[in-house]
Amino acid sequence: MSKQKSSDIVLPGTILGVAEEFFPGDNVVESNGYLISTAIGRVRIDAARRVIKVDSFKKLYYPQLGSMVYAIVTSVREDIALLRIIGPRLDNYVSGNQYAGAIHISQSGLGRDVRSLYSVLRFGDIVYAKVISKSNPFILSLKHASAGVVLSFCPRCTNHLAKKKDRLVCTRCGYTESRKVSPKYIYQI
């Protein structure tokens, strides 16, 4: 008989039953003959189909082709930037998401005049970008109208930069620069 009842709340690693009783459904795996939860959620048992699953309380985000995502720049080189994808909203960050992104210089959104991604992105920037591939690591693009940097920091004093018209300005030391800035930029003057 199953160790858990339908509607019980379980954690990852909780034994739900044995493989002879049920087939594993969503968020359930079989290991050494036991059915084990892989998510925090509520147990659901379908007795007619003999399936046990866990309805997760928190859905993990998987980037889809064509979707817009927020990402943190983790590395910048002349022709490519590497990023860690946050998700479709900044307030919905799940630390378990391990999705990587890359932006090639051809996807900078500033045309052919760009000679280096250093003039577009900096380490630590948060960007809003379009997903243009189907698998991890995801290829991202800044060519969308709402894409670009949404938060950046001053390279001199590390204060956040504020958007003033088409430039980024440090409100502490006065440093200024122009970049591909999103209309969603967080701090505006």
C-alpha positions as CSV (number, residue, x, y, z in Angstrom):
1,M,0.0,0.0,0.0
2,S,1.1,3.6,-0.7
3,K,2.9,5.4,2.1
4,Q,1.3,8.7,1.2
5,K,-2.4,9.6,0.7
6,S,-3.8,11.8,-2.0
7,S,-3.6,15.5,-1.0
8,D,-0.6,15.0,1.4
9,I,2.1,17.6,1.1
10,V,5.5,16.2,0.4
11,L,9.1,17.4,-0.1
12,P,11.7,16.3,-2.6
13,G,13.0,12.8,-1.6
14,T,9.8,11.7,0.1
15,I,9.0,8.1,-0.6
16,L,5.5,7.9,-2.0
17,G,5.1,4.2,-2.5
18,V,6.6,1.2,-4.4
19,A,6.8,0.7,-8.2
20,E,4.5,-2.4,-8.0
21,E,1.6,-0.2,-6.8
22,F,1.8,2.8,-9.2
23,F,3.4,4.2,-12.3
24,P,5.4,7.5,-11.7
25,G,3.6,10.6,-12.9
26,D,4.7,14.2,-12.9
27,N,7.5,15.1,-10.4
28,V,7.9,11.5,-9.4
29,V,10.8,9.1,-10.2
30,E,11.4,5.4,-9.6
31,S,14.6,4.5,-7.8
32,N,15.4,1.0,-6.5
33,G,11.7,0.0,-6.7
34,Y,10.5,3.1,-4.7
35,L,8.5,6.0,-6.1
36,I,10.1,9.3,-4.9
37,S,8.9,12.9,-5.1
38,T,11.2,15.3,-6.9
39,A,9.2,18.5,-5.9
40,I,7.6,20.3,-3.1
41,G,3.8,19.8,-3.6
42,R,0.6,17.9,-3.1
43,V,0.3,14.2,-3.8
44,R,-2.3,13.2,-6.4
45,I,-3.2,9.5,-6.9
46,D,-5.2,8.3,-9.9
47,A,-6.4,4.9,-8.8
48,A,-8.0,4.0,-12.1
49,R,-4.8,4.5,-14.1
50,R,-2.5,3.5,-11.2
51,V,-0.5,6.7,-11.4
52,I,0.9,8.7,-8.5
53,K,2.1,12.3,-9.1
54,V,3.0,15.5,-7.2
55,D,1.4,18.8,-8.2
56,S,4.4,21.2,-7.6
57,F,3.8,24.4,-5.6
58,K,6.5,26.2,-7.6
59,K,6.8,25.6,-11.3
60,L,10.4,25.8,-12.6
61,Y,10.7,28.0,-15.7
62,Y,12.0,26.6,-19.0
63,P,12.8,29.3,-21.6
64,Q,10.8,28.9,-24.8
65,L,11.8,29.9,-28.3
66,G,10.6,33.5,-28.9
67,S,10.0,34.3,-25.2
68,M,11.5,37.3,-23.5
69,V,13.7,36.7,-20.4
70,Y,15.8,38.6,-17.9
71,A,19.4,37.5,-17.6
72,I,22.5,38.5,-15.7
73,V,25.7,39.0,-17.6
74,T,28.4,36.7,-16.2
75,S,31.2,37.2,-18.8
76,V,31.8,39.6,-21.7
77,R,34.4,39.2,-24.5
78,E,34.8,41.1,-27.8
79,D,32.3,39.1,-29.7
80,I,30.2,37.1,-27.2
81,A,28.6,37.6,-23.8
82,L,27.6,34.7,-21.4
83,L,24.6,35.1,-19.2
84,R,22.6,33.3,-16.5
85,I,18.9,33.3,-17.3
86,I,16.6,34.5,-14.4
87,G,13.2,34.0,-16.1
88,P,10.3,36.0,-17.5
89,R,10.1,38.3,-14.5
90,L,12.7,39.7,-12.1
91,D,10.6,39.0,-9.0
92,N,10.1,35.4,-9.9
93,Y,13.8,34.2,-9.7
94,V,14.2,30.6,-8.7
95,S,17.8,29.8,-7.7
96,G,17.4,26.2,-9.0
97,N,17.2,27.4,-12.6
98,Q,20.5,26.6,-14.2
99,Y,19.9,27.9,-17.7
100,A,22.7,29.6,-19.5
101,G,22.5,32.1,-22.3
102,A,24.8,33.7,-24.8
103,I,24.6,36.8,-26.9
104,H,26.8,37.0,-30.0
105,I,27.8,40.5,-31.3
106,S,25.6,40.0,-34.3
107,Q,22.6,39.9,-31.9
108,S,23.6,43.2,-30.1
109,G,20.7,45.1,-31.6
110,L,22.9,48.1,-32.5
111,G,23.7,47.2,-36.1
112,R,27.0,46.7,-37.9
113,D,28.8,49.6,-36.3
114,V,29.4,47.6,-33.1
115,R,33.0,46.4,-33.0
116,S,32.9,45.0,-29.5
117,L,30.3,43.8,-27.0
118,Y,32.1,45.8,-24.3
119,S,30.3,48.8,-25.7
120,V,26.9,47.0,-25.3
121,L,27.1,44.9,-22.1
122,R,29.2,44.8,-18.9
123,F,29.7,42.2,-16.3
124,G,26.8,42.2,-13.8
125,D,24.3,43.9,-16.1
126,I,20.8,42.6,-16.0
127,V,19.3,42.5,-19.5
128,Y,16.0,41.8,-21.1
129,A,16.4,39.6,-24.2
130,K,14.6,37.4,-26.7
131,V,15.3,33.6,-26.7
132,I,16.2,32.6,-30.3
133,S,17.1,28.9,-29.7
134,K,15.5,25.8,-28.2
135,S,18.0,24.3,-25.8
136,N,20.4,25.1,-23.0
137,P,22.6,27.1,-23.4
138,F,20.1,29.4,-25.0
139,I,21.0,32.0,-27.7
140,L,19.6,35.4,-26.8
141,S,19.1,38.5,-28.9
142,L,18.9,42.2,-28.1
143,K,17.3,43.0,-31.5
144,H,13.7,43.2,-30.1
145,A,12.3,46.7,-29.5
146,S,12.0,46.2,-25.7
147,A,15.3,44.3,-25.3
148,G,18.4,45.8,-23.8
149,V,20.0,46.6,-20.5
150,V,17.5,47.0,-17.6
151,L,20.1,47.6,-14.8
152,S,23.8,48.5,-14.9
153,F,26.4,49.6,-12.4
154,C,29.0,52.3,-12.6
155,P,32.5,50.9,-13.4
156,R,34.1,53.7,-11.3
157,C,32.1,53.7,-8.0
158,T,29.8,50.7,-8.4
159,N,26.6,52.8,-7.9
160,H,23.7,51.9,-10.1
161,L,23.4,53.9,-13.3
162,A,20.2,55.8,-14.1
163,K,18.7,56.3,-17.5
164,K,18.6,59.9,-18.7
165,K,17.2,60.1,-22.2
166,D,19.4,57.7,-24.3
167,R,22.4,57.6,-21.9
168,L,23.2,56.0,-18.6
169,V,24.4,58.3,-15.8
170,C,25.9,57.6,-12.4
171,T,24.1,59.7,-9.8
172,R,27.1,59.5,-7.5
173,C,30.2,60.3,-9.6
174,G,28.7,61.6,-12.8
175,Y,30.1,58.9,-15.1
176,T,28.1,58.6,-18.4
177,E,27.9,56.2,-21.3
178,S,25.5,55.2,-24.0
179,R,24.3,51.6,-24.5
180,K,21.4,49.5,-25.8
181,V,19.0,50.4,-23.0
182,S,15.6,48.7,-22.7
183,P,12.5,50.8,-22.2
184,K,12.1,48.7,-19.0
185,Y,15.2,50.2,-17.4
186,I,14.7,50.2,-13.7
187,Y,16.2,53.6,-12.6
188,Q,15.2,56.6,-14.7
189,I,15.9,60.3,-14.2
